[in-house]
Amino acid sequence: MTATIIDGKEFAARVRAEVARHVARLNADHGVTPGLSVVLVGADPASEVYVRSKGRSTVEAGMNSWEHRLPAETAEADLLALIGRLNADPAVHGILVQLPLPGHIDSDLVINAIDPAKDVDGFHISNVGLLGTGQKAMVPCTPLGCLMMLRDHHGSLAGMEAVGVGRSNIVGKPMAQLLLGDSCTVTIAHSRTRDLAAVCRRADILVAAVGRAEMIPGDWVKPGATVIDVGINRIERDGRQRLVGDVDFASAARVAGAITPVPGGVGPMTIACLLANTLTACCRSHGLEEPEGLTA
């Protein structure tokens, strides 16, 4: 058996095109343009790359894009003041504070200062609670992208057994809530899970988000299962730096029914879903119908 490759790059391009169509329609019918403000504190190289990519993608979708670049020594109070101004600006529908923040700034305090309706990362404690209780929330981008790909591949997920390996607030926990919302039977596994291999082998849907390179081998995968690999790990192999996931792709692809590659799987969906969330936030703020298929 050779698994079907779930092409996140191609799927993300479709999502971005759908977002752009909705943005153009919003502008034409209502004179409204969604706007995203991204805040970067300091000059972390990886964060710089992400912010540039987000800004470029936002503009390509026809949205307004603002970047606020602050020096690493910016006082916490000054950052909170900026967030207060963005919260009050009706042209800004989405606010994203790029993580990690410098050590002297309390990340939780900053995230929870964002208006929950503009929290397009879905990290605000109010959005976490809304998602956990099955109410309308802003959903974290990476789990939302995973859910979209699963729905696209399977149609209905109802009754499927899903195992998420990893319990982070960014991926593991919200992913479990989303899968529960689609009527899966859900297990959250982690480093302390007894007989992790046996737990993984039960899964019709296996979501790996542990941050350990190629931790999950093919013999942990149920034949025919769908494997969503959220991991992005840099390793050296054959004298070269390579990106690999949390799943050993070569062995898993011989067993799984479908699998996301790394790179080119979940990664491209994260920015696509950031655009989708900004569009959703804009529609909600104006009392307009939300775009179908772009929300949880």
Residue pairs with C-beta under 8 A, 6 or more apart in sequence:
1 223
1 224
1 254
1 255
1 256
1 257
2 253
2 254
3 227
3 252
3 253
3 254
3 255
3 256
3 257
3 258
3 259
4 153
4 257
4 258
4 259
5 253
5 258
5 259
5 260
5 261
6 149
6 153
6 226
6 228
6 258
6 259
6 260
6 265
7 261
7 264
7 265
8 145
8 149
8 260
8 261
8 264
8 265
8 266
8 267
8 268
8 269
9 264
9 268
11 148
11 149
11 152
11 268
11 269
11 272
12 145
12 268
12 269
12 271
12 272
13 268
13 272
15 148
15 269
15 272
15 273
15 275
15 276
15 294
16 57
16 60
16 61
16 272
16 275
18 291
18 293
18 294
19 61
19 272
19 275
19 276
19 279
19 291
19 294
20 60
20 61
20 62
22 279
22 291
22 294
23 33
23 34
23 61
23 62
23 63
23 279
24 62
26 32
26 33
26 34
26 279
26 282
26 283
26 288
27 33
27 62
30 286
30 288
32 282
32 286
32 288
33 62
33 63
33 64
34 63
34 64
34 93
34 94
34 278
34 279
34 281
34 282
35 63
35 64
35 65
35 66
35 91
35 92
35 93
35 94
35 278
35 282
36 54
36 58
36 63
36 64
36 65
36 66
36 92
36 93
36 94
36 95
36 96
36 120
36 274
36 275
36 278
37 66
37 67
37 68
37 86
37 89
37 92
37 94
37 95
37 96
38 51
38 54
38 55
38 65
38 66
38 67
38 68
38 96
38 98
39 67
39 68
39 70
39 79
39 82
39 83
39 86
39 95
39 96
39 97
39 98
40 47
40 48
40 51
40 67
40 68
40 69
40 70
40 98
41 70
41 71
41 72
41 74
41 79
41 97
41 98
41 101
41 102
41 105
42 70
42 71
42 72
42 101
42 102
43 72
44 98
44 100
47 98
47 99
47 100
50 98
51 67
51 98
53 271
54 65
54 96
54 271
54 274
55 65
55 67
57 271
57 272
57 274
57 275
58 64
58 65
58 275
58 278
59 65
61 275
63 275
63 278
63 279
64 91
66 92
68 82
70 78
70 79
70 82
72 102
73 102
74 102
74 105
76 104
76 105
76 106
76 109
76 110
79 97
79 101
79 105
79 110
80 109
80 110
80 113
83 95
83 97
83 110
83 113
83 114
84 113
86 92
86 95
86 118
87 95
87 113
87 114
87 115
87 118
90 285
92 118
93 118
93 278
93 281
93 282
93 285
94 118
94 120
94 274
94 277
94 278
94 281
94 282
95 114
95 115
95 118
95 119
95 120
96 120
96 121
96 274
97 110
97 111
97 114
97 121
99 107
100 107
101 107
101 110
111 119
111 121
111 123
111 124
112 124
112 125
114 124
116 124
116 126
116 127
116 138
117 138
117 281
117 284
117 285
118 281
119 126
119 127
119 138
120 138
120 141
120 274
120 277
120 278
120 281
121 138
121 140
121 141
121 274
122 128
122 131
122 137
122 138
122 139
122 140
122 141
122 144
122 174
122 277
123 140
123 169
123 170
124 138
127 137
127 138
127 139
128 137
128 169
128 174
130 136
130 137
131 137
131 139
131 174
131 177
131 178
131 296
132 177
134 181
137 296
138 277
138 280
138 281
139 174
139 178
139 277
139 295
139 296
140 170
140 171
140 174
141 269
141 270
141 271
141 273
141 274
141 277
142 170
142 171
142 230
142 266
142 269
142 270
142 273
143 171
143 174
143 175
143 178
144 178
144 269
144 273
144 276
144 277
144 295
144 296
145 266
145 269
145 270
145 272
145 273
146 175
146 178
146 207
146 228
146 230
146 266
146 269
147 175
147 178
147 179
147 182
147 296
148 269
148 273
148 293
149 228
149 260
149 266
149 269
150 157
150 182
150 205
150 226
150 228
151 157
151 182
153 226
153 258
154 160
154 226
156 182
157 179
157 182
157 183
157 184
157 205
158 182
158 183
158 184
159 183
159 184
159 185
160 184
160 185
160 204
160 205
161 184
161 185
161 187
161 202
161 203
161 204
161 205
162 176
162 179
162 184
162 185
162 186
162 187
162 203
162 204
162 205
162 206
162 207
163 186
163 187
163 189
163 199
163 200
163 202
163 203
163 205
163 206
163 207
164 171
164 172
164 175
164 176
164 179
164 186
164 187
164 188
164 189
164 207
164 209
165 172
165 189
165 190
165 196
165 200
165 206
165 207
165 208
165 209
165 210
165 215
165 216
165 246
166 172
166 188
166 189
166 190
166 207
166 208
166 209
166 210
166 211
166 230
166 246
167 173
167 188
167 190
168 209
171 207
171 209
171 230
172 188
172 190
172 209
173 188
175 207
175 209
176 186
176 188
178 296
179 186
179 205
179 207
180 186
181 296
184 205
187 199
187 202
187 203
189 196
189 199
189 200
190 210
191 210
193 199
196 220
197 219
197 220
200 206
200 216
200 220
200 221
200 222
201 220
201 221
201 222
202 222
203 221
203 222
203 225
204 222
204 225
204 226
205 225
205 226
205 228
206 216
206 221
206 222
206 225
206 226
206 227
206 228
206 247
207 228
207 230
208 215
208 216
208 227
208 228
208 229
208 230
208 231
208 245
208 246
208 247
209 230
209 231
209 246
210 231
210 246
211 231
211 233
211 246
212 231
212 233
212 246
213 231
213 233
213 235
213 244
213 245
213 246
214 233
214 235
214 244
214 245
214 246
214 247
214 248
214 249
215 231
215 246
215 247
216 246
216 247
216 248
216 252
217 248
217 251
217 252
218 248
218 250
218 251
218 252
218 253
218 254
218 255
218 256
219 251
219 255
221 227
221 247
221 252
221 255
221 256
222 255
223 255
223 256
223 257
224 256
224 257
225 255
225 256
225 257
226 256
226 257
226 258
226 259
227 247
227 252
227 256
227 258
227 259
227 260
228 260
228 265
228 266
229 245
229 246
229 247
229 249
229 259
229 260
229 261
229 262
229 265
229 266
230 245
230 246
230 266
231 244
231 245
231 246
231 247
231 262
232 243
232 245
232 262
232 263
232 267
233 243
233 244
233 245
233 246
234 241
234 242
234 243
235 241
235 242
235 244
236 242
243 262
243 263
244 262
245 260
245 261
245 262
245 265
247 259
247 262
249 259
249 261
249 262
252 259
253 259
259 265
260 266
276 291
276 294
276 295
279 291
279 294
280 290
280 291
280 294
280 295
282 288
283 289
283 290
283 291
284 290
